[in-house]
Amino acid sequence: MPRHLDGREVLSMAKGILIAGRGYSDAQAFDELLDVSRRHHLTVHRAALGLVDRATGTPTRRRTAEPIAFPEWDGLIAALPPRRRAS
């Protein structure tokens, strides 16, 4: 059973995805999460959770069947390298 991430871990992972994928600083990554959360009327945590879910292909929490789709991140998600699975 996978371990559920806490709020700080989710936020850190989402910022890491944006930093790696867009070349942002930590502050720029947080600003993008904040902008997306405002546009979609969500908390920053929920926006971060949506990004992490989409990037990993695995829901971090099982509250919804499908991760929220954010069109802002479609290109970013498509450009991420394939996820390696542990054997």
Order of alpha helices (4+ residues) and beta strands (2+ residues): alpha-alpha-alpha-alpha
